[in-house]
Amino acid sequence: MTNDLVTQLQQDVQYATETLGCTLDEADELIAASENLGLNVQYFVEEFILGGMEYHDKAHLNINDFNDFHGIQLVEEQIEDEYYS
């Protein structure tokens, strides 16, 4: 195995176990399925398993938290009032 393949395998195992919560056996099955298609695990999961479902990475800032932090208090009524005035 080359360094690139080892690194990708480590990333795949980490994604499957830490992000998805897979057991090692489940991670192994997921890695085998994605490798058969020539894909990494994260791409395989996000494109073919989650598909059109919305996936939210908990590491990203929540828009409501961002607005609260910056004192932005937009509500739908304000936007409608501004649009129709």
Secondary structure, 3 states (H helix, E strand, C coil): CCHHHHHHHHHHHHHHHHHCCCCHHHHHHHHHHHHHCCCCHHHHHHHHHCCCCCCCCCCCCCHHHHHHHCCCCCCHHHHHHHHHC
